[in-house]
Amino acid sequence: MILFKLIELCRVAMCADVGLGDLSKLIEQDTKSILSVLCRPSIQSTTADEEVTDPYNNWMSGIAARAVECVSLSIERDCPAGLSVLVSSLANKISNLAAACSDNFSNGVHHERLLRRSLEVVNSILNSGHATDLFQTVFDDVEFFVSTTFGDYKLQNDHDLYSKSLEFAALFIRQKSDAKVFTVFMREHMVNSFKVPNQWETKDHESRKSMIVEVLTLGHLCVQNRNVNRYKYFVWFMPPIYDMINAIKVGADAPNSVLLEEVTQVDNADVDLVQVLKEILAICLTALKGGSDIDLLLRDGVPMILQLYSHHSVRDVASMLRHIVAKFETGGSFFLLLELKFAIDIAIDKFIPTEVATKANIEELFRALIQRGQREYIRGIIRVCTNEFSSVRYRVVARHLFSWLKFGRGLRELSDVCNICTQMFSLFKNPNPSVTKIASSVLQLLERYLEQNQAQVKDQILDVQTKLSRVLLIRNLFPQDFEQVQDREPEEVLKIFEVKFPDDIAQDAGMMKILAEVSERIEALEVDSCRLNRRFVTQATLKTLNLFFEPVTDEERSQAGSALAARKQRVENYVATHPKFVEIKNHLLGQGYDESLWNRDISIRVEIDDKKNIEENFKSALIGLYGEYIDMVKMLYSNIQNVQLSGGREVPLSKLFAEDHRTSLSLEDLRSRRNIVIKMIDKQIKDHVRKTYLQNRKLSLLAREDQLEEDLEAQRQKEKLEATQKRQYWCRMNMKYFPVLTTCGKQIVGCYAPNGDHSE
């Protein structure tokens, strides 16, 4: 390593027109000057004139190599301070820093780590645009942070603290921090961030130090991996977590533990708060290394668990935190944590003041949902925790909902009631008085059932759902019918709508169930109708169902065998001739698929390795990243529609990095197209009014791509060490319209259904 760095130094010196004599002086005097301070075993017992320990022996070879690298960089970057000033400053700064350690580097391993970190800081400074200013402040700022954060205690074996702080310093400088920003962050933000945990009682100084080091370790990985920036982690996320840990009280009045039979009976003073924090940090670190969304976990997940389990044992807090990591990571995203935390805050803010619920009831309900509830159940409660649900109209239902567990009712029925309320929200917004009148009638029916205070309410809720689903279906399919019943009583209107469906449909329980689910799904889509793709799905479904409800001719009934079969066949014929269906089918036939594929449903059992497809995930991330170049091209080229590829073929700009059933792009294809747009950007960027912004954005995208490459390689190495298991899946291809409708639940909760099914 040292020989390689010396050769590199010679190359740099020659490129910078440094003569052989000057180069010899650099190697002999200046580099040796750095090593004379860095490599002696006891800083206070030697002088600068003493012989440098042989740099070729043990770990000092690596230190010497880094020192030579810093000298090379100082020449290459033409450091304004001058090389001799730089060397002197470096030696003094690291010497002062090292002198603060009580054992004077008696431990060679700690010595090496601290010196390496110091030289990494110097390396980062030389690569920054603020070399002179940073050299004057960085080491002083780090020393101020460590000594202030650790309080008035005598520093003992604190190499880890200094090393981790210097590691942060190098990272922040690489992120283009200037001297003033760095000083403010280290001396104010970082110091203030640790004020609360520094007040906790600890067994010894080592426990306090290790706590700080673990906070810094997680923070460094978060910032380095770009999961969380430094302000979010140290200023916004961690201080509230410290406050909530500080408020943990496990006393005699604590409720029964959800996970343990008994709650540890201790007071706050006896709770090892440092250990609580360490448990949280360890869980978050594991989640981060597993690729989880640590931003949402720190901002919402951890505070939510600390809020709900503030009167439970420390083991409960840690166990439930691990539980939500596993639960929501399996669900594909921690975004649900954000919604869940918001729902809890709304429930406490809106329903406690009106005496609809107590804080204990609310927390008990959410604890049960987090522990035992499916994702669909959790989304149900999230949808009703709104300002609208806090109105007087829903007060009876809300009171029963938040005391649901009191009567031993199941969470599935709770989810059904939440879905009914969500549909009510939509009905009451309808300006038609007939609709609101019927909605009030259905709501009163639900209230009567709930007021009976029975544990088993499945049949009653099903009755409400059936009536409501038919009203919703009529409203969506035949809105004109509501105009004809404005003067009727709600009960009479419900009876009219119950017989609205043709006999052949109404008498088929399976078909009525499908239609009920479709009506609820349409309603769910309408809630999010601002998304164009969902609006299209709604319109296409309504068009198909209207075709299904059209009267059946005698000829159709004769050919199909029954009126219901004729209706189904009519829909299948419509789907089979749909232009998009025909296009995709012809494409598949052209790829070698057989015509008989469309004659019946197909089920295939497959066995695959149960692991993430890291190559595919990398490609998806790359496509998302490259898509940002399109925005830059649009800024530089007005009215551009197409981009010419290397072979002369033109591709729409909007689809340059897109894949569909016709187009599959390899990594080489993607990178080739990226190179084309970068050339287009470079061509126009020189004279653009926002040149600096665009240049920085381009460099940022390239840096993010490098990081993706590094992450991919790290995942490949990790995958080699992990044992893989086989897992079996059933793949079913449904060729009929109505069977396809049953593959998803009533509520579309995302791409993946709660039961693990995936439907397209």
C-alpha positions in Angstrom: 0.0 0.0 0.0 2.7 2.5 1.0 4.7 1.8 -2.2 1.6 2.3 -4.3 0.9 5.6 -2.6 4.6 6.8 -3.1 4.3 6.0 -6.8 1.1 7.9 -7.0 2.8 10.8 -5.2 5.5 10.9 -7.8 3.0 10.9 -10.6 1.0 13.8 -9.1 4.2 15.7 -8.4 5.4 15.3 -12.0 2.1 16.5 -13.4 2.3 19.5 -11.1 5.9 20.3 -12.3 7.4 19.5 -8.9 11.1 18.9 -9.4 12.9 15.8 -8.1 14.7 17.8 -5.4 11.4 19.2 -4.1 9.8 15.8 -4.4 12.6 14.3 -2.3 12.1 17.0 0.3 8.4 16.3 0.4 8.9 12.6 1.0 11.8 13.1 3.4 10.7 16.1 5.4 7.0 16.9 5.1 5.6 13.4 5.0 8.0 12.4 7.7 6.8 15.4 9.7 3.3 14.0 9.6 4.4 10.5 10.6 6.6 11.8 13.4 3.4 13.1 15.1 1.1 10.3 14.1 3.1 7.1 14.6 4.9 7.5 17.9 3.5 5.4 20.6 3.3 8.1 23.3 2.7 11.7 22.1 3.7 13.4 25.3 7.0 11.4 25.8 8.6 12.1 22.4 9.8 15.1 20.4 9.3 16.0 16.8 13.0 15.2 16.1 12.9 11.6 17.1 13.1 8.8 14.6 9.8 7.8 13.1 8.7 4.2 13.8 9.4 2.0 10.7 6.3 2.6 8.6 6.6 -0.7 6.9 5.8 -2.6 10.1 2.3 -3.7 11.1 -0.5 -1.2 11.0 1.7 1.9 10.6 2.2 1.0 6.9 -1.4 1.8 6.3 -1.1 5.1 8.2 2.0 6.1 6.3 0.2 5.3 3.0 -2.7 7.6 4.0 -0.3 10.3 5.0 1.5 10.1 1.6 -2.0 10.3 0.0 -2.8 13.5 1.8 0.5 15.1 0.6 -0.4 14.0 -2.9 -3.8 15.6 -2.7 -2.3 18.8 -1.3 -0.2 19.1 -4.5 -2.9 18.0 -6.8 -5.5 20.4 -5.3 -2.9 23.3 -5.1 -3.8 23.9 -1.4 -3.9 27.6 -0.8 -2.4 27.2 2.6 0.8 25.8 1.2 2.1 22.4 1.9 4.4 23.2 4.8 1.5 25.1 6.5 -0.8 22.2 5.8 1.6 19.7 7.3 2.2 21.8 10.4 -1.5 22.4 10.9 -2.3 18.8 10.5 0.4 17.7 12.9 -0.7 20.2 15.6 -4.4 19.6 15.2 -4.1 15.8 15.5 -1.6 16.1 18.3 -3.9 18.3 20.3 -6.8 16.0 19.7 -4.8 13.0 20.7 -3.6 14.7 23.9 -7.2 14.8 25.1 -7.2 11.0 25.5 -6.2 9.9 28.9 -4.2 6.8 28.0 -2.1 8.5 25.3 -2.7 5.8 22.7 -1.4 2.9 24.7 -3.8 0.7 22.7 -2.4 0.3 19.2 -5.7 -0.7 17.6 -7.5 2.4 19.0 -4.5 4.4 18.0 -4.7 3.2 14.4 -8.4 3.8 14.1 -8.2 7.4 15.4 -5.3 8.2 13.1 -7.0 6.7 10.1 -10.2 8.8 10.8 -8.1 11.9 11.2 -6.4 11.4 7.8 -9.8 10.7 6.2 -10.9 14.1 7.5 -7.8 15.7 5.9 -8.4 13.8 2.7 -12.0 15.1 2.6 -10.9 18.7 3.4 -8.4 18.6 0.5 -11.1 17.4 -1.8 -13.6 20.1 -0.7 -13.8 23.7 -1.9 -13.1 25.1 1.6 -9.7 23.6 2.5 -8.2 26.6 4.2 -11.3 27.4 6.4 -12.0 23.9 7.3 -8.4 23.2 8.4 -8.8 26.0 11.0 -12.0 24.6 12.5 -12.8 21.0 12.0 -10.6 19.3 14.7 -11.5 22.0 17.2 -15.2 21.6 16.5 -15.0 17.8 16.9 -13.1 18.1 20.2 -15.7 20.7 21.4 -18.6 18.3 20.5 -17.0 15.3 22.2 -15.9 17.1 25.4 -19.2 19.0 25.7 -21.5 16.0 24.9 -19.6 13.8 27.4 -20.0 16.4 30.1 -17.6 17.0 32.9 -16.6 13.4 33.2 -13.0 12.4 32.8 -12.5 11.0 29.4 -11.5 7.3 29.5 -10.6 5.1 26.6 -12.5 7.5 24.4 -10.9 6.7 21.1 -14.3 5.3 19.9 -16.0 8.6 20.6 -13.4 10.7 18.7 -13.1 8.1 15.9 -16.9 8.1 15.3 -17.1 11.9 15.5 -14.2 12.2 13.0 -15.9 9.7 10.7 -19.0 12.0 10.8 -16.8 15.0 10.1 -15.4 13.4 7.0 -18.9 12.5 5.8 -20.3 16.0 6.3 -17.4 17.6 4.5 -17.8 15.2 1.6 -21.4 16.5 1.5 -20.1 20.0 0.7 -20.4 21.5 4.2 -18.5 24.8 4.5 -16.6 25.8 7.6 -19.4 27.9 9.1 -22.2 25.4 8.5 -19.9 22.6 10.0 -19.1 24.6 13.1 -22.8 25.5 13.8 -23.9 21.9 13.3 -21.2 20.3 15.5 -21.2 22.9 18.3 -24.9 23.6 18.5 -27.1 21.0 16.7 -25.1 18.0 17.7 -24.5 19.1 21.3 -28.2 20.0 21.8 -29.3 16.7 20.3 -27.7 14.8 23.1 -28.9 17.0 26.0 -31.7 14.7 27.2 -29.9 11.3 27.2 -26.9 12.9 28.9 -29.2 13.6 31.9 -30.0 9.9 32.3 -28.5 7.9 35.2 -25.9 5.4 34.0 -24.0 2.6 35.7 -20.7 4.0 34.5 -19.0 6.3 32.0 -18.5 3.4 29.6 -22.2 2.9 29.3 -22.8 6.5 28.5 -20.0 6.6 26.0 -21.2 3.4 24.2 -24.7 4.9 24.0 -23.4 8.0 22.2 -21.3 5.9 19.9 -24.3 3.7 18.9 -26.4 6.8 18.2 -23.5 8.1 16.0 -23.1 4.7 14.3 -26.7 4.5 13.2 -26.8 8.2 12.2 -23.6 7.8 10.1 -25.1 4.8 8.2 -28.4 6.6 7.7 -26.7 9.7 6.3 -24.1 7.7 4.3 -26.9 5.6 2.7 -29.0 8.7 2.0 -31.9 7.2 4.0 -32.0 10.3 6.3 -30.1 13.5 6.2 -28.1 14.7 9.2 -30.6 17.4 10.2 -33.5 14.9 10.2 -31.7 12.3 12.2 -30.0 14.5 14.9 -32.3 17.5 15.1 -35.8 16.2 14.2 -36.0 12.5 14.8 -33.8 11.6 17.8 -34.7 14.3 20.3 -38.4 13.4 20.4 -37.5 9.8 20.8 -35.2 10.7 23.8 -38.1 12.7 25.4 -40.5 9.7 25.0 -38.0 7.3 26.4 -37.5 9.7 29.3 -41.3 9.6 30.0 -41.5 5.8 30.3 -43.1 4.9 33.5 -43.9 1.3 34.5 -45.8 1.3 37.8 -48.4 -0.5 39.7 -51.2 1.1 37.7 -49.8 -0.3 34.4 -52.2 -2.2 32.2 -51.6 -5.9 31.4 -48.8 -6.4 29.0 -49.9 -7.4 25.5 -46.9 -9.7 25.0 -46.1 -10.7 28.6 -48.3 -12.1 31.3 -47.0 -9.5 33.8 -45.6 -6.1 33.5 -42.3 -5.4 35.2 -43.2 -3.3 38.3 -40.6 -0.6 38.4 -40.5 3.2 38.6 -39.0 5.5 36.0 -35.9 5.9 38.1 -35.2 2.2 38.0 -35.8 1.8 34.3 -32.5 1.5 32.4 -33.3 4.2 29.8 -29.9 3.8 28.2 -30.7 0.1 27.6 -34.1 1.1 26.1 -32.4 3.4 23.6 -29.8 0.8 22.8 -32.5 -1.8 22.0 -34.2 0.7 19.7 -31.0 1.6 17.9 -30.1 -2.1 17.4 -33.5 -2.8 15.9 -33.3 0.2 13.6 -29.8 -0.7 12.6 -30.9 -4.2 11.6 -33.9 -2.8 9.7 -31.6 -0.3 7.9 -29.2 -3.1 6.9 -32.1 -5.1 5.6 -33.1 -2.3 3.3 -36.1 -0.9 5.2 -37.4 2.6 5.1 -35.6 3.9 8.2 -36.9 7.5 7.7 -40.5 6.5 8.4 -39.5 4.0 11.1 -37.6 6.7 13.1 -40.1 9.5 12.5 -43.3 7.5 13.1 -42.8 3.9 14.0 -40.6 4.3 17.1 -42.5 7.3 18.6 -45.8 5.4 18.0 -44.6 2.3 19.9 -43.1 4.4 22.7 -46.5 6.3 23.0 -48.6 3.2 23.0 -46.4 1.2 25.4 -45.2 4.0 27.7 -46.6 2.0 30.7 -45.3 -1.4 29.6 -42.1 -3.2 30.3 -38.9 -2.5 28.4 -39.2 -6.0 26.9 -42.6 -5.1 25.5 -41.3 -1.9 23.9 -38.5 -3.8 22.2 -40.7 -6.8 21.2 -43.4 -4.6 19.7 -40.8 -2.5 17.8 -39.4 -5.7 16.3 -42.9 -6.8 15.5 -43.8 -3.7 13.5 -40.5 -3.9 11.6 -41.3 -7.4 10.5 -45.0 -6.7 10.0 -44.7 -3.6 7.8 -41.5 -4.7 6.1 -43.4 -7.7 4.9 -46.1 -5.4 3.7 -43.6 -3.7 1.4 -43.4 -0.3 3.0 -43.2 1.6 6.2 -45.5 4.3 4.8 -48.3 2.7 6.7 -46.6 3.7 9.9 -47.0 7.4 9.0 -50.7 7.0 8.4 -51.1 4.9 11.6 -49.3 7.5 13.7 -51.4 10.2 12.2 -54.6 8.2 12.9 -53.6 7.8 16.6 -53.0 11.5 17.0 -56.3 12.4 15.3 -58.2 9.9 17.6 -56.7 11.4 20.7 -57.2 14.9 19.6 -60.7 14.6 18.3 -62.5 11.9 20.4 -61.2 12.4 23.9 -62.4 16.0 24.3 -65.9 15.0 23.2 -65.9 12.0 25.7 -66.5 9.6 22.8 -63.4 7.6 23.9 -60.7 7.5 26.5 -57.0 7.6 25.9 -56.7 4.1 27.4 -59.4 2.7 25.0 -57.8 4.3 22.0 -54.3 3.0 22.9 -55.7 -0.5 23.7 -57.4 -0.6 20.3 -54.4 0.4 18.3 -52.1 -2.0 20.3 -54.4 -4.8 19.3 -54.5 -3.7 15.6 -50.7 -3.5 15.5 -50.2 -6.8 17.2 -53.0 -8.9 15.6 -54.6 -6.9 12.8 -54.1 -7.5 9.1 -53.0 -4.7 7.0 -56.5 -4.3 5.7 -57.8 -3.9 9.2 -55.2 -1.2 10.0 -56.1 0.7 6.8 -59.8 0.6 7.8 -59.2 2.4 11.1 -56.9 4.9 9.4 -59.7 5.8 6.9 -62.2 6.6 9.7 -59.9 8.6 12.0 -60.8 11.9 10.3 -62.4 15.2 11.1 -65.6 14.0 9.4 -65.9 10.9 11.7 -65.6 13.2 14.7 -68.9 14.9 13.8 -72.1 14.4 15.9 -73.6 12.2 13.1 -71.2 9.4 13.8 -70.8 9.8 17.6 -72.7 6.5 18.5 -70.7 4.4 16.0 -67.4 6.1 17.1 -68.1 5.3 20.8 -68.6 1.7 20.0 -65.7 1.5 17.6 -63.2 2.8 20.2 -64.6 0.4 22.9 -64.8 -2.5 20.5 -62.6 -4.8 22.5 -64.7 -4.3 25.6 -67.4 -6.6 24.2 -65.0 -9.2 22.9 -65.7 -8.4 19.2 -63.4 -9.5 16.4 -61.1 -7.2 14.5 -62.5 -8.4 11.1 -66.0 -7.0 12.1 -64.3 -3.8 13.3 -62.7 -3.5 9.8 -66.2 -4.1 8.2 -67.7 -1.3 10.3 -64.8 1.0 9.3 -65.5 0.3 5.6 -69.2 1.0 6.1 -68.4 4.4 7.7 -66.0 5.2 4.8 -68.8 4.5 2.3 -71.1 6.7 4.4 -68.7 9.6 4.1 -69.1 9.4 0.3 -72.9 9.0 0.5 -73.4 12.0 2.7 -71.4 14.2 0.4 -73.9 13.5 -2.4 -76.1 16.5 -3.1 -79.1 14.3 -3.9 -81.5 14.4 -0.9 -82.6 10.8 -1.6 -79.1 9.5 -1.2 -78.5 11.3 2.1 -81.9 10.1 3.3 -81.0 6.5 2.6 -77.6 6.9 4.1 -79.1 8.2 7.3 -81.4 5.1 7.4 -78.5 2.7 6.9 -76.5 4.5 9.6 -79.4 4.2 12.1 -79.7 0.5 11.4 -76.0 0.1 12.2 -76.4 2.1 15.4 -79.3 -0.2 16.5 -77.3 -3.3 16.0 -74.2 -1.9 17.9 -76.4 -0.6 20.8 -77.4 -4.2 21.5 -73.8 -4.6 22.9 -73.5 -8.2 21.6 -70.1 -9.9 21.1 -71.2 -11.5 17.9 -72.2 -8.9 15.4 -71.1 -10.6 12.2 -74.6 -11.3 10.8 -75.9 -7.8 11.7 -73.0 -6.1 10.0 -73.4 -8.3 6.9 -77.1 -7.2 6.7 -75.9 -3.5 6.8 -73.2 -4.2 4.2 -75.7 -5.9 1.9 -78.2 -3.0 2.0 -75.4 -0.5 1.6 -73.7 -2.3 -1.3 -76.9 -2.4 -3.3 -77.6 1.2 -2.7 -74.0 2.0 -3.9 -74.4 -0.1 -7.0 -77.7 1.5 -7.9 -76.2 4.9 -7.4 -73.2 4.1 -9.6 -75.1 2.3 -12.3 -78.5 4.0 -12.3 -78.1 7.4 -10.7 -81.3 8.6 -12.5 -83.3 6.2 -10.3 -82.6 8.3 -7.2 -84.4 11.2 -8.8 -87.6 9.1 -9.0 -87.8 8.3 -5.3 -87.0 11.7 -3.6 -90.4 11.8 -1.9 -90.3 8.2 -0.6 -89.4 7.1 2.9 -85.9 5.5 3.3 -87.3 2.1 4.2 -89.5 2.1 1.2 -86.6 3.2 -1.1 -84.4 0.4 0.3 -87.1 -2.2 -0.6 -87.5 -0.7 -4.1 -83.8 -1.0 -4.7 -83.6 -4.6 -3.3 -86.0 -5.7 -6.1 -84.3 -3.5 -8.7 -82.0 -6.3 -9.9 -83.3 -8.7 -12.5 -84.5 -12.0 -11.0 -81.8 -14.1 -12.8 -79.1 -11.9 -11.0 -80.8 -11.4 -7.7 -81.4 -15.2 -7.2 -77.8 -16.0 -7.8 -76.1 -15.5 -4.4 -72.6 -15.8 -5.9 -73.2 -13.1 -8.5 -74.8 -10.8 -5.9 -71.7 -11.2 -3.8 -69.4 -10.3 -6.7 -71.5 -7.3 -7.5 -71.5 -6.2 -3.9 -67.7 -6.4 -3.8 -67.5 -4.5 -7.1 -69.7 -1.7 -5.8 -67.5 -1.3 -2.7 -64.3 -1.3 -4.8 -65.8 1.3 -7.1 -66.5 3.4 -4.0 -62.9 2.9 -2.8 -61.6 4.0 -6.2 -63.8 7.1 -6.2 -62.2 8.2 -2.9 -58.9 8.4 -4.8 -60.5 9.5 -8.1 -57.8 12.2 -8.5 -55.5 9.5 -9.9 -56.3 9.2 -13.6 -55.5 5.5 -13.8 -58.1 4.8 -11.1 -60.7 7.0 -12.7 -60.2 5.0 -15.9 -60.7 1.7 -14.0 -63.9 3.0 -12.5 -65.3 4.2 -15.9 -64.3 1.0 -17.6 -65.9 -1.1 -14.9 -69.2 0.8 -15.0 -69.3 0.5 -18.8 -68.9 -3.2 -18.6 -71.5 -3.6 -15.8 -74.0 -1.5 -17.7 -73.6 -3.9 -20.6 -74.1 -6.8 -18.1 -77.5 -5.3 -16.9 -79.0 -4.7 -20.3 -82.1 -6.8 -21.0 -81.4 -10.3 -22.4 -83.0 -11.2 -25.8 -84.7 -14.5 -26.4 -82.0 -15.4 -28.9 -79.3 -14.7 -26.4 -81.1 -16.8 -23.7 -81.6 -19.6 -26.2 -77.9 -19.7 -27.2 -76.5 -19.5 -23.7 -79.0 -21.7 -21.9 -80.1 -19.1 -19.3 -80.4 -15.3 -18.9 -77.5 -15.1 -16.5 -75.2 -17.1 -18.7 -76.2 -14.9 -21.6 -75.2 -11.8 -19.6 -71.8 -13.3 -18.7 -71.2 -14.3 -22.3 -72.0 -10.8 -23.5 -69.3 -9.4 -21.2 -66.7 -12.0 -22.2 -67.3 -11.1 -25.9 -67.0 -7.4 -25.1 -63.6 -8.0 -23.3 -62.3 -10.3 -26.1 -62.8 -7.6 -28.7 -61.4 -4.8 -26.6 -58.6 -3.1 -28.6 -56.0 -3.3 -25.8 -56.9 -6.9 -25.1 -56.5 -7.7 -28.8 -53.1 -5.9 -29.0 -51.6 -7.7 -26.0 -53.0 -11.1 -27.2 -51.5 -10.7 -30.7 -48.2 -9.7 -29.2 -48.1 -12.9 -27.0 -49.1 -15.0 -30.0 -46.2 -13.5 -31.9 -43.9 -14.4 -29.0 -44.9 -18.1 -29.3 -47.9 -18.5 -27.0 -50.6 -20.9 -28.1 -54.2 -19.8 -28.9 -55.5 -22.4 -26.5 -54.1 -20.4 -23.6 -57.3 -18.3 -23.7 -59.7 -21.2 -23.7 -59.6 -21.9 -19.9 -58.2 -20.9 -16.6 -54.6 -22.1 -15.9 -53.0 -22.9 -12.5 -49.2 -23.4 -12.3 -47.2 -24.3 -9.2 -43.7 -22.9 -9.2 -40.8 -23.3 -6.9 -38.2 -20.5 -6.6 -35.5 -19.3 -4.3 -37.1 -17.3 -1.5 -35.0 -14.1 -1.8 -35.1 -10.7 -3.2 -34.3 -10.2 -6.9 -31.5 -7.7 -6.3 -30.7 -7.4 -10.0 -34.3 -6.5 -10.8 -34.6 -4.1 -7.9 -31.4 -2.4 -9.0 -32.8 -2.1 -12.6 -36.0 -0.6 -11.3 -34.1 1.9 -9.1 -31.9 2.8 -12.1 -35.0 3.4 -14.3 -36.4 5.7 -11.7 -33.1 7.6 -11.4 -32.7 8.0 -15.1 -36.2 9.4 -15.4 -35.0 12.5 -13.7 -32.7 13.3 -16.7 -35.9 13.6 -18.7 -36.9 16.6 -16.6 -33.6 18.3 -17.3 -33.9 17.7 -21.1 -37.4 19.3 -21.0 -35.9 22.4 -19.3 -33.1 22.7 -21.9 -35.1 21.8 -25.1 -38.5 23.4 -25.4 -41.2 21.4 -27.2 -39.0 18.3 -27.6 -41.0 15.1 -28.3 -38.5 12.5 -29.4 -34.9 11.4 -28.8 -32.8 9.9 -31.5 -31.0 6.7 -30.4 -27.5 5.6 -31.7 -29.0 3.5 -34.5 -31.0 6.4 -35.8 -34.4 5.2 -34.4 -36.4 7.8 -32.6 -38.1 7.2 -29.2 -40.6 9.4 -27.4 -38.8 11.3 -24.7 -41.4 10.3 -22.1 -40.8 6.6 -22.9 -37.0 6.8 -23.2 -36.4 4.7 -20.1 -39.9 3.0 -19.9 -40.6 -0.7 -20.3 -43.9 -2.4 -21.3 -45.1 -5.7 -22.8 -43.4 -4.8 -26.0 -40.1 -3.3 -24.8 -37.6 -4.8 -22.3 -34.4 -2.8 -21.8 -31.2 -4.3 -20.6 -28.8 -2.5 -18.3 -26.6 -1.8 -21.3 -29.6 -0.3 -23.2 -30.5 1.9 -20.2 -26.9 3.2 -19.8 -26.6 3.9 -23.5 -29.8 6.0 -23.4 -28.5 7.7 -20.3 -25.3 8.6 -22.2 -27.3 10.1 -25.0 -29.3 12.4 -22.7 -26.2 13.5 -20.8 -24.6 14.5 -24.1 -27.8 16.5 -24.9 -27.7 18.2 -21.5 -24.0 19.0 -21.8 -24.6 20.5 -25.3 -27.1 23.0 -24.0 -26.1 23.6 -20.4 -23.1 26.0 -21.1 -25.1 29.1 -21.8 -28.2 28.3 -19.7 -29.4 30.8 -17.1 -29.6 27.9 -14.5 -26.3 26.4 -15.5 -25.0 25.9 -11.9 -28.3 24.2 -10.8 -28.4 21.9 -13.8 -24.7 21.0 -13.5 -25.1 20.2 -9.8 -28.2 18.2 -10.5 -26.4 16.1 -13.2 -23.5 15.5 -10.9 -25.9 14.5 -8.1 -27.6 12.0 -10.3 -24.3 10.5 -11.3 -23.2 10.2 -7.7 -26.5 8.5 -6.8 -26.0 6.1 -9.6 -22.5 5.3 -8.2 -24.1 4.7 -4.8 -26.7 2.3 -6.4 -23.8 0.4 -8.0 -22.0 0.2 -4.6 -25.2 -1.0 -2.9 -25.8 -3.6 -5.6 -22.3 -5.0 -5.1 -22.7 -5.0 -1.3 -26.0 -6.9 -1.6 -24.4 -9.4 -4.0 -21.7 -10.1 -1.4 -24.2 -10.4 1.4 -26.3 -12.8 -0.7 -23.4 -15.1 -1.2 -23.2 -15.5 2.6 -26.9 -16.2 3.1 -28.4 -19.6 2.8 -31.4 -19.7 0.4 -34.6 -21.7 0.8 -37.0 -22.8 -1.8 -40.6 -21.6 -1.6 -43.7 -22.7 -3.6 -46.2 -20.4 -5.2 -49.4 -21.0 -7.2 -49.7 -18.8 -10.3 -53.3 -18.7 -11.7 -54.4 -17.1 -14.9 -58.1 -16.4 -14.9 -59.5 -15.9 -18.4 -63.1 -14.9 -17.4 -64.1 -11.4 -16.4 -66.1 -12.1 -13.2 -63.6 -14.6 -11.7 -60.9 -12.0 -12.2 -63.0 -9.5 -10.2 -62.9 -11.9 -7.2 -59.1 -12.1 -7.0 -58.9 -8.8 -5.0 -60.6 -7.9 -1.8 -63.3 -5.3 -1.4 -60.7 -2.6 -0.8 -57.7 -2.1 -3.0 -54.9 -1.7 -0.5 -52.1 -1.7 -3.0 -50.4 -4.0 -5.4 -50.2 -6.8 -2.9 -53.3 -8.1 -1.1 -53.0 -8.8 2.7 -53.2 -12.6 2.1 -50.1 -12.5 -0.1 -51.9 -12.7 -3.4 -50.8 -10.5 -6.2 -53.3 -9.5 -8.9 -53.0 -7.7 -12.2 
